[in-house]
Amino acid sequence: MDEIPRKIALAAAKINAEVDTPKSKLIKCPHCERLLPPSTLFFSQNKARPSGLARLCKECDRAIRVKNGKVKEYDGREKAAQMS
Ligand SMILES: [Zn+2]
């Protein structure tokens, strides 16, 4: 799939998830303190956790890994954010 339509589709899916998720179901990222739908659109998968989702949202998770030098900025972004 082309890069741009894919990005638009992902952005649309995120907006839909935010609109469709009741406020009581939103989970807070402890790092950026945003309330986000419990979805792999926003959180990486982590099967070790009861929710099945990572504690930090993808953006924070990535920012921390970039800071720690584990990934280069803007490199492998899509791999790190694997969609289910
Ligand atoms: Zn966050």
PDB file of the backbone (N, CA, C, O) and the ligand in Angstrom, with CONECT records:
HET     ZN  A 101       1
ATOM      1  N   MET A   1       0.850  -1.205   0.000  1.00  0.00           N
ATOM      2  CA  MET A   1       0.000   0.000   0.000  1.00  0.00           C
ATOM      3  C   MET A   1       0.884   1.254   0.000  1.00  0.00           C
ATOM      4  O   MET A   1       1.981   1.246   0.558  1.00  0.00           O
ATOM      5  N   ASP A   2       0.405   2.312  -0.620  1.00  0.00           N
ATOM      6  CA  ASP A   2       1.183   3.555  -0.664  1.00  0.00           C
ATOM      7  C   ASP A   2       1.321   4.133   0.736  1.00  0.00           C
ATOM      8  O   ASP A   2       0.472   3.934   1.605  1.00  0.00           O
ATOM      9  N   GLU A   3       2.406   4.848   0.922  1.00  0.00           N
ATOM     10  CA  GLU A   3       2.722   5.385   2.243  1.00  0.00           C
ATOM     11  C   GLU A   3       1.663   6.384   2.723  1.00  0.00           C
ATOM     12  O   GLU A   3       1.212   6.300   3.866  1.00  0.00           O
ATOM     13  N   ILE A   4       1.266   7.318   1.875  1.00  0.00           N
ATOM     14  CA  ILE A   4       0.369   8.387   2.324  1.00  0.00           C
ATOM     15  C   ILE A   4      -1.037   7.867   2.668  1.00  0.00           C
ATOM     16  O   ILE A   4      -1.532   8.147   3.760  1.00  0.00           O
ATOM     17  N   PRO A   5      -1.690   7.122   1.767  1.00  0.00           N
ATOM     18  CA  PRO A   5      -3.017   6.594   2.144  1.00  0.00           C
ATOM     19  C   PRO A   5      -2.971   5.741   3.402  1.00  0.00           C
ATOM     20  O   PRO A   5      -3.920   5.735   4.186  1.00  0.00           O
ATOM     21  N   ARG A   6      -1.881   5.027   3.597  1.00  0.00           N
ATOM     22  CA  ARG A   6      -1.756   4.192   4.786  1.00  0.00           C
ATOM     23  C   ARG A   6      -1.733   5.073   6.044  1.00  0.00           C
ATOM     24  O   ARG A   6      -2.360   4.750   7.053  1.00  0.00           O
ATOM     25  N   LYS A   7      -1.000   6.187   5.964  1.00  0.00           N
ATOM     26  CA  LYS A   7      -0.924   7.094   7.112  1.00  0.00           C
ATOM     27  C   LYS A   7      -2.288   7.725   7.390  1.00  0.00           C
ATOM     28  O   LYS A   7      -2.689   7.888   8.542  1.00  0.00           O
ATOM     29  N   ILE A   8      -2.993   8.077   6.312  1.00  0.00           N
ATOM     30  CA  ILE A   8      -4.320   8.667   6.495  1.00  0.00           C
ATOM     31  C   ILE A   8      -5.259   7.642   7.118  1.00  0.00           C
ATOM     32  O   ILE A   8      -6.034   7.968   8.016  1.00  0.00           O
ATOM     33  N   ALA A   9      -5.188   6.411   6.643  1.00  0.00           N
ATOM     34  CA  ALA A   9      -6.050   5.359   7.181  1.00  0.00           C
ATOM     35  C   ALA A   9      -5.763   5.134   8.657  1.00  0.00           C
ATOM     36  O   ALA A   9      -6.682   4.934   9.451  1.00  0.00           O
ATOM     37  N   LEU A  10      -4.484   5.166   9.023  1.00  0.00           N
ATOM     38  CA  LEU A  10      -4.112   4.973  10.425  1.00  0.00           C
ATOM     39  C   LEU A  10      -4.614   6.135  11.278  1.00  0.00           C
ATOM     40  O   LEU A  10      -5.141   5.924  12.371  1.00  0.00           O
ATOM     41  N   ALA A  11      -4.452   7.355  10.780  1.00  0.00           N
ATOM     42  CA  ALA A  11      -4.924   8.523  11.527  1.00  0.00           C
ATOM     43  C   ALA A  11      -6.438   8.459  11.698  1.00  0.00           C
ATOM     44  O   ALA A  11      -6.958   8.782  12.766  1.00  0.00           O
ATOM     45  N   ALA A  12      -7.144   8.045  10.652  1.00  0.00           N
ATOM     46  CA  ALA A  12      -8.601   7.942  10.723  1.00  0.00           C
ATOM     47  C   ALA A  12      -9.011   6.868  11.723  1.00  0.00           C
ATOM     48  O   ALA A  12      -9.958   7.051  12.487  1.00  0.00           O
ATOM     49  N   ALA A  13      -8.296   5.752  11.714  1.00  0.00           N
ATOM     50  CA  ALA A  13      -8.612   4.668  12.646  1.00  0.00           C
ATOM     51  C   ALA A  13      -8.417   5.130  14.086  1.00  0.00           C
ATOM     52  O   ALA A  13      -9.194   4.763  14.967  1.00  0.00           O
ATOM     53  N   LYS A  14      -7.389   5.931  14.327  1.00  0.00           N
ATOM     54  CA  LYS A  14      -7.133   6.441  15.674  1.00  0.00           C
ATOM     55  C   LYS A  14      -8.245   7.385  16.109  1.00  0.00           C
ATOM     56  O   LYS A  14      -8.719   7.321  17.244  1.00  0.00           O
ATOM     57  N   ILE A  15      -8.653   8.255  15.206  1.00  0.00           N
ATOM     58  CA  ILE A  15      -9.720   9.199  15.545  1.00  0.00           C
ATOM     59  C   ILE A  15     -11.006   8.429  15.833  1.00  0.00           C
ATOM     60  O   ILE A  15     -11.703   8.721  16.805  1.00  0.00           O
ATOM     61  N   ASN A  16     -11.316   7.454  14.996  1.00  0.00           N
ATOM     62  CA  ASN A  16     -12.522   6.653  15.229  1.00  0.00           C
ATOM     63  C   ASN A  16     -12.468   5.956  16.574  1.00  0.00           C
ATOM     64  O   ASN A  16     -13.463   5.920  17.298  1.00  0.00           O
ATOM     65  N   ALA A  17     -11.313   5.402  16.912  1.00  0.00           N
ATOM     66  CA  ALA A  17     -11.175   4.697  18.188  1.00  0.00           C
ATOM     67  C   ALA A  17     -11.377   5.662  19.343  1.00  0.00           C
ATOM     68  O   ALA A  17     -12.011   5.312  20.338  1.00  0.00           O
ATOM     69  N   GLU A  18     -10.848   6.872  19.225  1.00  0.00           N
ATOM     70  CA  GLU A  18     -10.989   7.853  20.304  1.00  0.00           C
ATOM     71  C   GLU A  18     -12.441   8.283  20.463  1.00  0.00           C
ATOM     72  O   GLU A  18     -12.923   8.479  21.579  1.00  0.00           O
ATOM     73  N   VAL A  19     -13.132   8.428  19.339  1.00  0.00           N
ATOM     74  CA  VAL A  19     -14.537   8.850  19.372  1.00  0.00           C
ATOM     75  C   VAL A  19     -15.422   7.716  19.891  1.00  0.00           C
ATOM     76  O   VAL A  19     -16.370   7.949  20.641  1.00  0.00           O
ATOM     77  N   ASP A  20     -15.100   6.485  19.480  1.00  0.00           N
ATOM     78  CA  ASP A  20     -15.974   5.351  19.795  1.00  0.00           C
ATOM     79  C   ASP A  20     -15.763   4.781  21.194  1.00  0.00           C
ATOM     80  O   ASP A  20     -16.619   4.051  21.695  1.00  0.00           O
ATOM     81  N   THR A  21     -14.646   5.100  21.826  1.00  0.00           N
ATOM     82  CA  THR A  21     -14.367   4.510  23.132  1.00  0.00           C
ATOM     83  C   THR A  21     -14.989   5.354  24.242  1.00  0.00           C
ATOM     84  O   THR A  21     -14.705   6.547  24.343  1.00  0.00           O
ATOM     85  N   PRO A  22     -15.837   4.745  25.077  1.00  0.00           N
ATOM     86  CA  PRO A  22     -16.393   5.514  26.206  1.00  0.00           C
ATOM     87  C   PRO A  22     -15.273   6.000  27.116  1.00  0.00           C
ATOM     88  O   PRO A  22     -14.247   5.337  27.269  1.00  0.00           O
ATOM     89  N   LYS A  23     -15.482   7.159  27.714  1.00  0.00           N
ATOM     90  CA  LYS A  23     -14.437   7.754  28.567  1.00  0.00           C
ATOM     91  C   LYS A  23     -13.975   6.812  29.675  1.00  0.00           C
ATOM     92  O   LYS A  23     -12.798   6.792  30.034  1.00  0.00           O
ATOM     93  N   SER A  24     -14.922   6.022  30.219  1.00  0.00           N
ATOM     94  CA  SER A  24     -14.582   5.118  31.320  1.00  0.00           C
ATOM     95  C   SER A  24     -13.629   4.009  30.875  1.00  0.00           C
ATOM     96  O   SER A  24     -12.969   3.385  31.706  1.00  0.00           O
ATOM     97  N   LYS A  25     -13.558   3.767  29.577  1.00  0.00           N
ATOM     98  CA  LYS A  25     -12.712   2.678  29.064  1.00  0.00           C
ATOM     99  C   LYS A  25     -11.322   3.170  28.689  1.00  0.00           C
ATOM    100  O   LYS A  25     -10.419   2.369  28.447  1.00  0.00           O
ATOM    101  N   LEU A  26     -11.150   4.476  28.640  1.00  0.00           N
ATOM    102  CA  LEU A  26      -9.858   5.013  28.232  1.00  0.00           C
ATOM    103  C   LEU A  26      -8.808   4.700  29.294  1.00  0.00           C
ATOM    104  O   LEU A  26      -9.115   4.674  30.486  1.00  0.00           O
ATOM    105  N   ILE A  27      -7.605   4.470  28.875  1.00  0.00           N
ATOM    106  CA  ILE A  27      -6.523   4.253  29.831  1.00  0.00           C
ATOM    107  C   ILE A  27      -5.492   5.369  29.684  1.00  0.00           C
ATOM    108  O   ILE A  27      -5.259   5.914  28.605  1.00  0.00           O
ATOM    109  N   LYS A  28      -4.890   5.675  30.833  1.00  0.00           N
ATOM    110  CA  LYS A  28      -3.979   6.810  30.870  1.00  0.00           C
ATOM    111  C   LYS A  28      -2.553   6.339  30.707  1.00  0.00           C
ATOM    112  O   LYS A  28      -2.103   5.420  31.391  1.00  0.00           O
ATOM    113  N   CYS A  29      -1.861   6.968  29.806  1.00  0.00           N
ATOM    114  CA  CYS A  29      -0.428   6.718  29.690  1.00  0.00           C
ATOM    115  C   CYS A  29       0.250   7.440  30.852  1.00  0.00           C
ATOM    116  O   CYS A  29       0.098   8.655  30.985  1.00  0.00           O
ATOM    117  N   PRO A  30       0.997   6.724  31.699  1.00  0.00           N
ATOM    118  CA  PRO A  30       1.592   7.362  32.878  1.00  0.00           C
ATOM    119  C   PRO A  30       2.691   8.360  32.529  1.00  0.00           C
ATOM    120  O   PRO A  30       3.135   9.120  33.389  1.00  0.00           O
ATOM    121  N   HIS A  31       3.121   8.361  31.304  1.00  0.00           N
ATOM    122  CA  HIS A  31       4.217   9.248  30.911  1.00  0.00           C
ATOM    123  C   HIS A  31       3.699  10.576  30.371  1.00  0.00           C
ATOM    124  O   HIS A  31       4.091  11.635  30.860  1.00  0.00           O
ATOM    125  N   CYS A  32       2.823  10.534  29.367  1.00  0.00           N
ATOM    126  CA  CYS A  32       2.316  11.783  28.791  1.00  0.00           C
ATOM    127  C   CYS A  32       0.964  12.165  29.398  1.00  0.00           C
ATOM    128  O   CYS A  32       0.456  13.260  29.155  1.00  0.00           O
ATOM    129  N   GLU A  33       0.383  11.251  30.195  1.00  0.00           N
ATOM    130  CA  GLU A  33      -0.878  11.481  30.898  1.00  0.00           C
ATOM    131  C   GLU A  33      -2.057  11.730  29.966  1.00  0.00           C
ATOM    132  O   GLU A  33      -3.055  12.332  30.364  1.00  0.00           O
ATOM    133  N   ARG A  34      -1.941  11.271  28.740  1.00  0.00           N
ATOM    134  CA  ARG A  34      -3.092  11.336  27.838  1.00  0.00           C
ATOM    135  C   ARG A  34      -3.995  10.143  28.099  1.00  0.00           C
ATOM    136  O   ARG A  34      -3.524   9.062  28.452  1.00  0.00           O
ATOM    137  N   LEU A  35      -5.290  10.346  27.924  1.00  0.00           N
ATOM    138  CA  LEU A  35      -6.236   9.240  28.007  1.00  0.00           C
ATOM    139  C   LEU A  35      -6.444   8.703  26.600  1.00  0.00           C
ATOM    140  O   LEU A  35      -6.832   9.433  25.688  1.00  0.00           O
ATOM    141  N   LEU A  36      -6.181   7.422  26.446  1.00  0.00           N
ATOM    142  CA  LEU A  36      -6.216   6.826  25.120  1.00  0.00           C
ATOM    143  C   LEU A  36      -7.024   5.531  25.141  1.00  0.00           C
ATOM    144  O   LEU A  36      -7.091   4.856  26.169  1.00  0.00           O
ATOM    145  N   PRO A  37      -7.635   5.185  24.016  1.00  0.00           N
ATOM    146  CA  PRO A  37      -8.362   3.916  23.957  1.00  0.00           C
ATOM    147  C   PRO A  37      -7.402   2.740  24.144  1.00  0.00           C
ATOM    148  O   PRO A  37      -6.270   2.789  23.663  1.00  0.00           O
ATOM    149  N   PRO A  38      -7.832   1.696  24.827  1.00  0.00           N
ATOM    150  CA  PRO A  38      -6.975   0.516  25.020  1.00  0.00           C
ATOM    151  C   PRO A  38      -6.886  -0.278  23.728  1.00  0.00           C
ATOM    152  O   PRO A  38      -7.532  -1.315  23.578  1.00  0.00           O
ATOM    153  N   SER A  39      -6.103   0.202  22.822  1.00  0.00           N
ATOM    154  CA  SER A  39      -6.028  -0.391  21.487  1.00  0.00           C
ATOM    155  C   SER A  39      -4.581  -0.458  21.049  1.00  0.00           C
ATOM    156  O   SER A  39      -3.753   0.345  21.477  1.00  0.00           O
ATOM    157  N   THR A  40      -4.282  -1.422  20.191  1.00  0.00           N
ATOM    158  CA  THR A  40      -2.917  -1.514  19.667  1.00  0.00           C
ATOM    159  C   THR A  40      -2.614  -0.370  18.704  1.00  0.00           C
ATOM    160  O   THR A  40      -1.486  -0.234  18.232  1.00  0.00           O
ATOM    161  N   LEU A  41      -3.623   0.455  18.415  1.00  0.00           N
ATOM    162  CA  LEU A  41      -3.337   1.673  17.654  1.00  0.00           C
ATOM    163  C   LEU A  41      -2.502   2.628  18.492  1.00  0.00           C
ATOM    164  O   LEU A  41      -1.694   3.391  17.961  1.00  0.00           O
ATOM    165  N   PHE A  42      -2.700   2.581  19.796  1.00  0.00           N
ATOM    166  CA  PHE A  42      -2.046   3.548  20.687  1.00  0.00           C
ATOM    167  C   PHE A  42      -0.984   2.913  21.578  1.00  0.00           C
ATOM    168  O   PHE A  42      -0.033   3.576  21.992  1.00  0.00           O
ATOM    169  N   PHE A  43      -1.153   1.630  21.868  1.00  0.00           N
ATOM    170  CA  PHE A  43      -0.222   0.953  22.770  1.00  0.00           C
ATOM    171  C   PHE A  43       0.361  -0.270  22.078  1.00  0.00           C
ATOM    172  O   PHE A  43      -0.337  -0.970  21.344  1.00  0.00           O
ATOM    173  N   SER A  44       1.630  -0.521  22.313  1.00  0.00           N
ATOM    174  CA  SER A  44       2.223  -1.733  21.773  1.00  0.00           C
ATOM    175  C   SER A  44       1.655  -2.935  22.512  1.00  0.00           C
ATOM    176  O   SER A  44       1.154  -2.816  23.631  1.00  0.00           O
ATOM    177  N   GLN A  45       1.740  -4.080  21.878  1.00  0.00           N
ATOM    178  CA  GLN A  45       1.286  -5.286  22.547  1.00  0.00           C
ATOM    179  C   GLN A  45       2.321  -5.728  23.560  1.00  0.00           C
ATOM    180  O   GLN A  45       3.525  -5.660  23.314  1.00  0.00           O
ATOM    181  N   ASN A  46       1.835  -6.180  24.697  1.00  0.00           N
ATOM    182  CA  ASN A  46       2.724  -6.757  25.697  1.00  0.00           C
ATOM    183  C   ASN A  46       1.955  -7.885  26.374  1.00  0.00           C
ATOM    184  O   ASN A  46       1.163  -7.670  27.291  1.00  0.00           O
ATOM    185  N   LYS A  47       2.216  -9.082  25.893  1.00  0.00           N
ATOM    186  CA  LYS A  47       1.427 -10.236  26.352  1.00  0.00           C
ATOM    187  C   LYS A  47       1.689 -10.571  27.815  1.00  0.00           C
ATOM    188  O   LYS A  47       0.923 -11.300  28.447  1.00  0.00           O
ATOM    189  N   ALA A  48       2.781 -10.029  28.343  1.00  0.00           N
ATOM    190  CA  ALA A  48       3.106 -10.304  29.744  1.00  0.00           C
ATOM    191  C   ALA A  48       2.194  -9.535  30.692  1.00  0.00           C
ATOM    192  O   ALA A  48       2.112  -9.860  31.876  1.00  0.00           O
ATOM    193  N   ARG A  49       1.520  -8.533  30.185  1.00  0.00           N
ATOM    194  CA  ARG A  49       0.677  -7.712  31.046  1.00  0.00           C
ATOM    195  C   ARG A  49      -0.784  -8.149  30.938  1.00  0.00           C
ATOM    196  O   ARG A  49      -1.217  -8.611  29.883  1.00  0.00           O
ATOM    197  N   PRO A  50      -1.553  -8.003  32.040  1.00  0.00           N
ATOM    198  CA  PRO A  50      -2.947  -8.462  32.037  1.00  0.00           C
ATOM    199  C   PRO A  50      -3.782  -7.830  30.916  1.00  0.00           C
ATOM    200  O   PRO A  50      -4.640  -8.484  30.324  1.00  0.00           O
ATOM    201  N   SER A  51      -3.521  -6.573  30.641  1.00  0.00           N
ATOM    202  CA  SER A  51      -4.278  -5.886  29.593  1.00  0.00           C
ATOM    203  C   SER A  51      -3.848  -6.342  28.205  1.00  0.00           C
ATOM    204  O   SER A  51      -4.575  -6.147  27.231  1.00  0.00           O
ATOM    205  N   GLY A  52      -2.663  -6.949  28.115  1.00  0.00           N
ATOM    206  CA  GLY A  52      -2.132  -7.339  26.814  1.00  0.00           C
ATOM    207  C   GLY A  52      -1.499  -6.178  26.073  1.00  0.00           C
ATOM    208  O   GLY A  52      -1.043  -6.317  24.938  1.00  0.00           O
ATOM    209  N   LEU A  53      -1.480  -5.011  26.746  1.00  0.00           N
ATOM    210  CA  LEU A  53      -0.935  -3.814  26.117  1.00  0.00           C
ATOM    211  C   LEU A  53       0.195  -3.246  26.967  1.00  0.00           C
ATOM    212  O   LEU A  53       0.227  -3.415  28.186  1.00  0.00           O
ATOM    213  N   ALA A  54       1.109  -2.577  26.300  1.00  0.00           N
ATOM    214  CA  ALA A  54       2.223  -1.953  27.008  1.00  0.00           C
ATOM    215  C   ALA A  54       1.712  -0.863  27.946  1.00  0.00           C
ATOM    216  O   ALA A  54       0.630  -0.310  27.745  1.00  0.00           O
ATOM    217  N   ARG A  55       2.500  -0.566  28.966  1.00  0.00           N
ATOM    218  CA  ARG A  55       2.108   0.437  29.964  1.00  0.00           C
ATOM    219  C   ARG A  55       2.112   1.836  29.356  1.00  0.00           C
ATOM    220  O   ARG A  55       1.202   2.631  29.589  1.00  0.00           O
ATOM    221  N   LEU A  56       3.140   2.118  28.580  1.00  0.00           N
ATOM    222  CA  LEU A  56       3.265   3.444  27.969  1.00  0.00           C
ATOM    223  C   LEU A  56       2.684   3.424  26.562  1.00  0.00           C
ATOM    224  O   LEU A  56       2.716   2.399  25.880  1.00  0.00           O
ATOM    225  N   CYS A  57       2.156   4.554  26.138  1.00  0.00           N
ATOM    226  CA  CYS A  57       1.661   4.650  24.774  1.00  0.00           C
ATOM    227  C   CYS A  57       2.828   4.530  23.798  1.00  0.00           C
ATOM    228  O   CYS A  57       3.990   4.688  24.172  1.00  0.00           O
ATOM    229  N   LYS A  58       2.502   4.256  22.574  1.00  0.00           N
ATOM    230  CA  LYS A  58       3.552   4.032  21.579  1.00  0.00           C
ATOM    231  C   LYS A  58       4.486   5.217  21.448  1.00  0.00           C
ATOM    232  O   LYS A  58       5.696   5.055  21.295  1.00  0.00           O
ATOM    233  N   GLU A  59       3.911   6.418  21.510  1.00  0.00           N
ATOM    234  CA  GLU A  59       4.744   7.608  21.333  1.00  0.00           C
ATOM    235  C   GLU A  59       5.764   7.748  22.456  1.00  0.00           C
ATOM    236  O   GLU A  59       6.931   8.051  22.208  1.00  0.00           O
ATOM    237  N   CYS A  60       5.322   7.526  23.688  1.00  0.00           N
ATOM    238  CA  CYS A  60       6.246   7.637  24.824  1.00  0.00           C
ATOM    239  C   CYS A  60       7.252   6.494  24.800  1.00  0.00           C
ATOM    240  O   CYS A  60       8.445   6.685  25.037  1.00  0.00           O
ATOM    241  N   ASP A  61       6.745   5.311  24.511  1.00  0.00           N
ATOM    242  CA  ASP A  61       7.609   4.150  24.454  1.00  0.00           C
ATOM    243  C   ASP A  61       8.734   4.403  23.461  1.00  0.00           C
ATOM    244  O   ASP A  61       9.900   4.109  23.725  1.00  0.00           O
ATOM    245  N   ARG A  62       8.358   4.953  22.319  1.00  0.00           N
ATOM    246  CA  ARG A  62       9.340   5.221  21.283  1.00  0.00           C
ATOM    247  C   ARG A  62      10.298   6.333  21.711  1.00  0.00           C
ATOM    248  O   ARG A  62      11.511   6.233  21.525  1.00  0.00           O
ATOM    249  N   ALA A  63       9.731   7.392  22.287  1.00  0.00           N
ATOM    250  CA  ALA A  63      10.561   8.513  22.714  1.00  0.00           C
ATOM    251  C   ALA A  63      11.609   8.048  23.718  1.00  0.00           C
ATOM    252  O   ALA A  63      12.756   8.493  23.680  1.00  0.00           O
ATOM    253  N   ILE A  64      11.212   7.155  24.609  1.00  0.00           N
ATOM    254  CA  ILE A  64      12.146   6.663  25.618  1.00  0.00           C
ATOM    255  C   ILE A  64      13.212   5.791  24.971  1.00  0.00           C
ATOM    256  O   ILE A  64      14.389   5.862  25.324  1.00  0.00           O
ATOM    257  N   ARG A  65      12.788   4.972  24.025  1.00  0.00           N
ATOM    258  CA  ARG A  65      13.776   4.115  23.376  1.00  0.00           C
ATOM    259  C   ARG A  65      14.745   4.929  22.517  1.00  0.00           C
ATOM    260  O   ARG A  65      15.926   4.594  22.419  1.00  0.00           O
ATOM    261  N   VAL A  66      14.242   5.998  21.897  1.00  0.00           N
ATOM    262  CA  VAL A  66      15.125   6.876  21.127  1.00  0.00           C
ATOM    263  C   VAL A  66      16.136   7.528  22.071  1.00  0.00           C
ATOM    264  O   VAL A  66      17.328   7.615  21.776  1.00  0.00           O
ATOM    265  N   LYS A  67      15.618   7.985  23.223  1.00  0.00           N
ATOM    266  CA  LYS A  67      16.463   8.645  24.209  1.00  0.00           C
ATOM    267  C   LYS A  67      17.551   7.702  24.709  1.00  0.00           C
ATOM    268  O   LYS A  67      18.691   8.110  24.931  1.00  0.00           O
ATOM    269  N   ASN A  68      17.183   6.440  24.880  1.00  0.00           N
ATOM    270  CA  ASN A  68      18.145   5.456  25.364  1.00  0.00           C
ATOM    271  C   ASN A  68      19.070   4.934  24.267  1.00  0.00           C
ATOM    272  O   ASN A  68      19.936   4.094  24.509  1.00  0.00           O
ATOM    273  N   GLY A  69      18.865   5.453  23.057  1.00  0.00           N
ATOM    274  CA  GLY A  69      19.736   5.070  21.959  1.00  0.00           C
ATOM    275  C   GLY A  69      19.455   3.697  21.391  1.00  0.00           C
ATOM    276  O   GLY A  69      20.270   3.143  20.653  1.00  0.00           O
ATOM    277  N   LYS A  70      18.271   3.134  21.742  1.00  0.00           N
ATOM    278  CA  LYS A  70      17.973   1.790  21.242  1.00  0.00           C
ATOM    279  C   LYS A  70      17.467   1.823  19.803  1.00  0.00           C
ATOM    280  O   LYS A  70      17.662   0.871  19.047  1.00  0.00           O
ATOM    281  N   VAL A  71      16.823   2.914  19.434  1.00  0.00           N
ATOM    282  CA  VAL A  71      16.398   3.069  18.041  1.00  0.00           C
ATOM    283  C   VAL A  71      16.741   4.480  17.585  1.00  0.00           C
ATOM    284  O   VAL A  71      16.727   5.431  18.367  1.00  0.00           O
ATOM    285  N   LYS A  72      17.044   4.585  16.319  1.00  0.00           N
ATOM    286  CA  LYS A  72      17.290   5.903  15.761  1.00  0.00           C
ATOM    287  C   LYS A  72      15.962   6.560  15.452  1.00  0.00           C
ATOM    288  O   LYS A  72      14.996   5.899  15.072  1.00  0.00           O
ATOM    289  N   GLU A  73      15.929   7.867  15.621  1.00  0.00           N
ATOM    290  CA  GLU A  73      14.701   8.589  15.332  1.00  0.00           C
ATOM    291  C   GLU A  73      14.308   8.404  13.869  1.00  0.00           C
ATOM    292  O   GLU A  73      15.158   8.418  12.978  1.00  0.00           O
ATOM    293  N   TYR A  74      13.026   8.233  13.638  1.00  0.00           N
ATOM    294  CA  TYR A  74      12.447   8.082  12.304  1.00  0.00           C
ATOM    295  C   TYR A  74      13.000   6.873  11.568  1.00  0.00           C
ATOM    296  O   TYR A  74      12.979   6.825  10.338  1.00  0.00           O
ATOM    297  N   ASP A  75      13.484   5.921  12.303  1.00  0.00           N
ATOM    298  CA  ASP A  75      14.012   4.720  11.648  1.00  0.00           C
ATOM    299  C   ASP A  75      13.314   3.499  12.247  1.00  0.00           C
ATOM    300  O   ASP A  75      13.327   3.300  13.462  1.00  0.00           O
ATOM    301  N   GLY A  76      12.721   2.705  11.406  1.00  0.00           N
ATOM    302  CA  GLY A  76      12.060   1.504  11.898  1.00  0.00           C
ATOM    303  C   GLY A  76      10.805   1.783  12.668  1.00  0.00           C
ATOM    304  O   GLY A  76      10.339   0.944  13.439  1.00  0.00           O
ATOM    305  N   ARG A  77      10.250   2.963  12.465  1.00  0.00           N
ATOM    306  CA  ARG A  77       9.049   3.361  13.204  1.00  0.00           C
ATOM    307  C   ARG A  77       7.923   2.346  13.011  1.00  0.00           C
ATOM    308  O   ARG A  77       7.270   1.930  13.969  1.00  0.00           O
ATOM    309  N   GLU A  78       7.714   1.962  11.773  1.00  0.00           N
ATOM    310  CA  GLU A  78       6.586   1.072  11.489  1.00  0.00           C
ATOM    311  C   GLU A  78       6.824  -0.325  12.062  1.00  0.00           C
ATOM    312  O   GLU A  78       5.887  -1.011  12.470  1.00  0.00           O
ATOM    313  N   LYS A  79       8.084  -0.728  12.084  1.00  0.00           N
ATOM    314  CA  LYS A  79       8.378  -2.037  12.672  1.00  0.00           C
ATOM    315  C   LYS A  79       8.101  -2.037  14.163  1.00  0.00           C
ATOM    316  O   LYS A  79       7.558  -2.995  14.713  1.00  0.00           O
ATOM    317  N   ALA A  80       8.488  -0.933  14.812  1.00  0.00           N
ATOM    318  CA  ALA A  80       8.301  -0.838  16.249  1.00  0.00           C
ATOM    319  C   ALA A  80       6.820  -0.780  16.586  1.00  0.00           C
ATOM    320  O   ALA A  80       6.397  -1.238  17.647  1.00  0.00           O
ATOM    321  N   ALA A  81       6.039  -0.216  15.680  1.00  0.00           N
ATOM    322  CA  ALA A  81       4.624  -0.026  15.918  1.00  0.00           C
ATOM    323  C   ALA A  81       3.822  -1.062  15.147  1.00  0.00           C
ATOM    324  O   ALA A  81       2.901  -0.720  14.406  1.00  0.00           O
ATOM    325  N   GLN A  82       4.167  -2.294  15.321  1.00  0.00           N
ATOM    326  CA  GLN A  82       3.490  -3.342  14.562  1.00  0.00           C
ATOM    327  C   GLN A  82       1.995  -3.366  14.798  1.00  0.00           C
ATOM    328  O   GLN A  82       1.523  -3.367  15.935  1.00  0.00           O
ATOM    329  N   MET A  83       1.285  -3.385  13.733  1.00  0.00           N
ATOM    330  CA  MET A  83      -0.177  -3.429  13.827  1.00  0.00           C
ATOM    331  C   MET A  83      -0.610  -4.889  13.937  1.00  0.00           C
ATOM    332  O   MET A  83      -0.018  -5.775  13.321  1.00  0.00           O
ATOM    333  N   SER A  84      -1.615  -5.112  14.705  1.00  0.00           N
ATOM    334  CA  SER A  84      -2.109  -6.485  14.804  1.00  0.00           C
ATOM    335  C   SER A  84      -3.169  -6.725  13.732  1.00  0.00           C
ATOM    336  O   SER A  84      -3.717  -7.824  13.641  1.00  0.00           O
TER     337      SER A  84
HETATM  338 ZN    ZN A 101       2.305   8.490  26.445  1.00  0.00          ZN2+
END
